[in-house]
Amino acid sequence: QVELVESGGGLVQPGGSLRLSCVVSRSITDIYAVAWYRQAPGNQRELVARIINGISTGRSTTYRDSVKGRFTISTDADKNTIDLQMNSLKAEDTAVYYCNAVHGGSVSWGQGTQVTVSS
């Protein structure tokens, strides 16, 4: 089991930026896949961005269409963090954002951090 703790959420005006960070309890290089999901009130949880470290396929990164060009997912092996840089934020980005990790056949989730985009 991997423990995940998110930080960095808050209130930001439309067009602004936020950086979310997720501290991981084990070496990030050992983890098969890491991701950020979000869930807005009344909606299902949806994938925002994911990094997969495939043994044979190498590292691959995917984004949902609505955040392409605005959000960037990255990992820091020294700090064992999964980061999400969010730029040009829109009201529709408002949600609780969750960090996710897949390792050893198990799926782990963080507790979530609220992101509110409003003027």
SEROVEX-46439 format. One record per residue (C-alpha): x, z, y; chain; residue number from 1. Coordinates in Angstrom, 2 decimals. Layout:
r c1 X	c3 Z	c2 Y	chaine A	num NUM;
...
END
This chain:
r c1 0.00	c3 0.00	c2 0.00	chaine A	num 1;
r c1 1.22	c3 -0.91	c2 3.48	chaine A	num 2;
r c1 0.29	c3 1.20	c2 6.51	chaine A	num 3;
r c1 -0.42	c3 -0.63	c2 9.75	chaine A	num 4;
r c1 -0.83	c3 0.84	c2 13.24	chaine A	num 5;
r c1 -1.90	c3 -1.38	c2 16.14	chaine A	num 6;
r c1 -1.37	c3 -0.88	c2 19.87	chaine A	num 7;
r c1 -1.59	c3 -2.86	c2 23.08	chaine A	num 8;
r c1 -5.30	c3 -3.44	c2 23.54	chaine A	num 9;
r c1 -7.12	c3 -2.87	c2 26.81	chaine A	num 10;
r c1 -9.13	c3 -4.37	c2 29.64	chaine A	num 11;
r c1 -7.87	c3 -7.57	c2 31.25	chaine A	num 12;
r c1 -9.35	c3 -10.11	c2 33.65	chaine A	num 13;
r c1 -10.08	c3 -13.68	c2 32.54	chaine A	num 14;
r c1 -6.88	c3 -15.73	c2 32.64	chaine A	num 15;
r c1 -4.74	c3 -12.65	c2 32.07	chaine A	num 16;
r c1 -2.41	c3 -11.74	c2 29.21	chaine A	num 17;
r c1 -2.04	c3 -8.98	c2 26.66	chaine A	num 18;
r c1 0.46	c3 -8.34	c2 23.89	chaine A	num 19;
r c1 -0.69	c3 -6.60	c2 20.72	chaine A	num 20;
r c1 1.79	c3 -4.97	c2 18.37	chaine A	num 21;
r c1 1.37	c3 -3.68	c2 14.83	chaine A	num 22;
r c1 3.95	c3 -1.35	c2 13.28	chaine A	num 23;
r c1 4.36	c3 -1.88	c2 9.53	chaine A	num 24;
r c1 5.38	c3 0.92	c2 7.15	chaine A	num 25;
r c1 7.76	c3 -1.23	c2 5.10	chaine A	num 26;
r c1 10.21	c3 -4.05	c2 5.70	chaine A	num 27;
r c1 8.35	c3 -6.97	c2 7.22	chaine A	num 28;
r c1 10.57	c3 -9.39	c2 5.31	chaine A	num 29;
r c1 9.13	c3 -8.13	c2 2.00	chaine A	num 30;
r c1 5.54	c3 -8.91	c2 2.92	chaine A	num 31;
r c1 3.91	c3 -12.12	c2 1.67	chaine A	num 32;
r c1 1.49	c3 -12.67	c2 4.56	chaine A	num 33;
r c1 0.69	c3 -11.00	c2 7.87	chaine A	num 34;
r c1 -2.17	c3 -11.79	c2 10.20	chaine A	num 35;
r c1 -4.35	c3 -10.79	c2 13.12	chaine A	num 36;
r c1 -8.13	c3 -10.81	c2 12.75	chaine A	num 37;
r c1 -10.83	c3 -9.95	c2 15.28	chaine A	num 38;
r c1 -14.44	c3 -8.86	c2 15.20	chaine A	num 39;
r c1 -16.85	c3 -9.07	c2 18.10	chaine A	num 40;
r c1 -20.13	c3 -7.09	c2 18.11	chaine A	num 41;
r c1 -22.68	c3 -8.74	c2 15.84	chaine A	num 42;
r c1 -20.12	c3 -11.17	c2 14.44	chaine A	num 43;
r c1 -18.14	c3 -11.35	c2 11.22	chaine A	num 44;
r c1 -14.44	c3 -10.59	c2 11.21	chaine A	num 45;
r c1 -12.51	c3 -13.81	c2 11.77	chaine A	num 46;
r c1 -8.92	c3 -14.90	c2 11.31	chaine A	num 47;
r c1 -7.02	c3 -15.37	c2 14.57	chaine A	num 48;
r c1 -3.50	c3 -16.17	c2 13.37	chaine A	num 49;
r c1 -1.48	c3 -15.82	c2 10.17	chaine A	num 50;
r c1 2.11	c3 -16.09	c2 8.95	chaine A	num 51;
r c1 2.69	c3 -16.78	c2 5.26	chaine A	num 52;
r c1 6.14	c3 -16.34	c2 3.74	chaine A	num 53;
r c1 5.92	c3 -18.56	c2 0.67	chaine A	num 54;
r c1 8.81	c3 -18.41	c2 -1.79	chaine A	num 55;
r c1 8.74	c3 -22.12	c2 -2.48	chaine A	num 56;
r c1 6.96	c3 -23.39	c2 0.61	chaine A	num 57;
r c1 8.78	c3 -21.35	c2 3.23	chaine A	num 58;
r c1 7.28	c3 -19.80	c2 6.33	chaine A	num 59;
r c1 4.06	c3 -21.26	c2 7.72	chaine A	num 60;
r c1 1.94	c3 -20.25	c2 10.71	chaine A	num 61;
r c1 -1.72	c3 -21.04	c2 11.35	chaine A	num 62;
r c1 -4.12	c3 -20.37	c2 14.25	chaine A	num 63;
r c1 -7.84	c3 -20.69	c2 14.67	chaine A	num 64;
r c1 -8.63	c3 -23.68	c2 16.85	chaine A	num 65;
r c1 -10.02	c3 -21.67	c2 19.78	chaine A	num 66;
r c1 -6.72	c3 -19.82	c2 20.35	chaine A	num 67;
r c1 -4.22	c3 -22.65	c2 19.73	chaine A	num 68;
r c1 -1.87	c3 -23.04	c2 22.68	chaine A	num 69;
r c1 -2.86	c3 -19.64	c2 24.10	chaine A	num 70;
r c1 -1.93	c3 -17.12	c2 21.38	chaine A	num 71;
r c1 1.38	c3 -16.71	c2 19.56	chaine A	num 72;
r c1 1.92	c3 -14.61	c2 16.41	chaine A	num 73;
r c1 5.42	c3 -13.39	c2 15.63	chaine A	num 74;
r c1 7.28	c3 -10.77	c2 13.62	chaine A	num 75;
r c1 10.26	c3 -8.59	c2 14.52	chaine A	num 76;
r c1 12.34	c3 -7.66	c2 11.47	chaine A	num 77;
r c1 14.35	c3 -5.05	c2 13.40	chaine A	num 78;
r c1 11.26	c3 -3.18	c2 14.60	chaine A	num 79;
r c1 9.04	c3 -4.04	c2 11.59	chaine A	num 80;
r c1 6.25	c3 -5.23	c2 13.84	chaine A	num 81;
r c1 3.68	c3 -8.01	c2 13.85	chaine A	num 82;
r c1 3.00	c3 -9.12	c2 17.42	chaine A	num 83;
r c1 0.29	c3 -11.21	c2 19.03	chaine A	num 84;
r c1 0.95	c3 -12.57	c2 22.51	chaine A	num 85;
r c1 -2.35	c3 -13.57	c2 24.11	chaine A	num 86;
r c1 -2.34	c3 -15.68	c2 27.26	chaine A	num 87;
r c1 -5.09	c3 -17.32	c2 29.31	chaine A	num 88;
r c1 -7.59	c3 -14.87	c2 27.92	chaine A	num 89;
r c1 -11.28	c3 -15.70	c2 28.02	chaine A	num 90;
r c1 -14.40	c3 -13.55	c2 27.85	chaine A	num 91;
r c1 -15.05	c3 -14.87	c2 24.35	chaine A	num 92;
r c1 -11.76	c3 -13.32	c2 23.19	chaine A	num 93;
r c1 -13.34	c3 -9.89	c2 23.61	chaine A	num 94;
r c1 -13.28	c3 -8.12	c2 20.25	chaine A	num 95;
r c1 -11.64	c3 -5.45	c2 18.16	chaine A	num 96;
r c1 -8.38	c3 -6.90	c2 16.87	chaine A	num 97;
r c1 -7.08	c3 -5.89	c2 13.43	chaine A	num 98;
r c1 -3.66	c3 -6.25	c2 11.92	chaine A	num 99;
r c1 -3.57	c3 -7.38	c2 8.27	chaine A	num 100;
r c1 -0.92	c3 -7.58	c2 5.56	chaine A	num 101;
r c1 -0.95	c3 -8.94	c2 2.02	chaine A	num 102;
r c1 1.71	c3 -7.47	c2 -0.27	chaine A	num 103;
r c1 1.95	c3 -6.94	c2 -4.00	chaine A	num 104;
r c1 -1.61	c3 -8.05	c2 -4.58	chaine A	num 105;
r c1 -3.00	c3 -5.54	c2 -2.08	chaine A	num 106;
r c1 -4.57	c3 -6.14	c2 1.30	chaine A	num 107;
r c1 -3.99	c3 -3.62	c2 4.08	chaine A	num 108;
r c1 -5.73	c3 -3.24	c2 7.43	chaine A	num 109;
r c1 -4.94	c3 -1.38	c2 10.61	chaine A	num 110;
r c1 -7.49	c3 0.75	c2 12.45	chaine A	num 111;
r c1 -8.12	c3 -1.89	c2 15.13	chaine A	num 112;
r c1 -7.52	c3 -2.09	c2 18.87	chaine A	num 113;
r c1 -10.12	c3 -3.08	c2 21.46	chaine A	num 114;
r c1 -9.49	c3 -6.08	c2 23.70	chaine A	num 115;
r c1 -11.97	c3 -6.59	c2 26.55	chaine A	num 116;
r c1 -11.76	c3 -9.62	c2 28.83	chaine A	num 117;
r c1 -13.93	c3 -9.11	c2 31.87	chaine A	num 118;
r c1 -13.85	c3 -9.37	c2 35.65	chaine A	num 119;
END
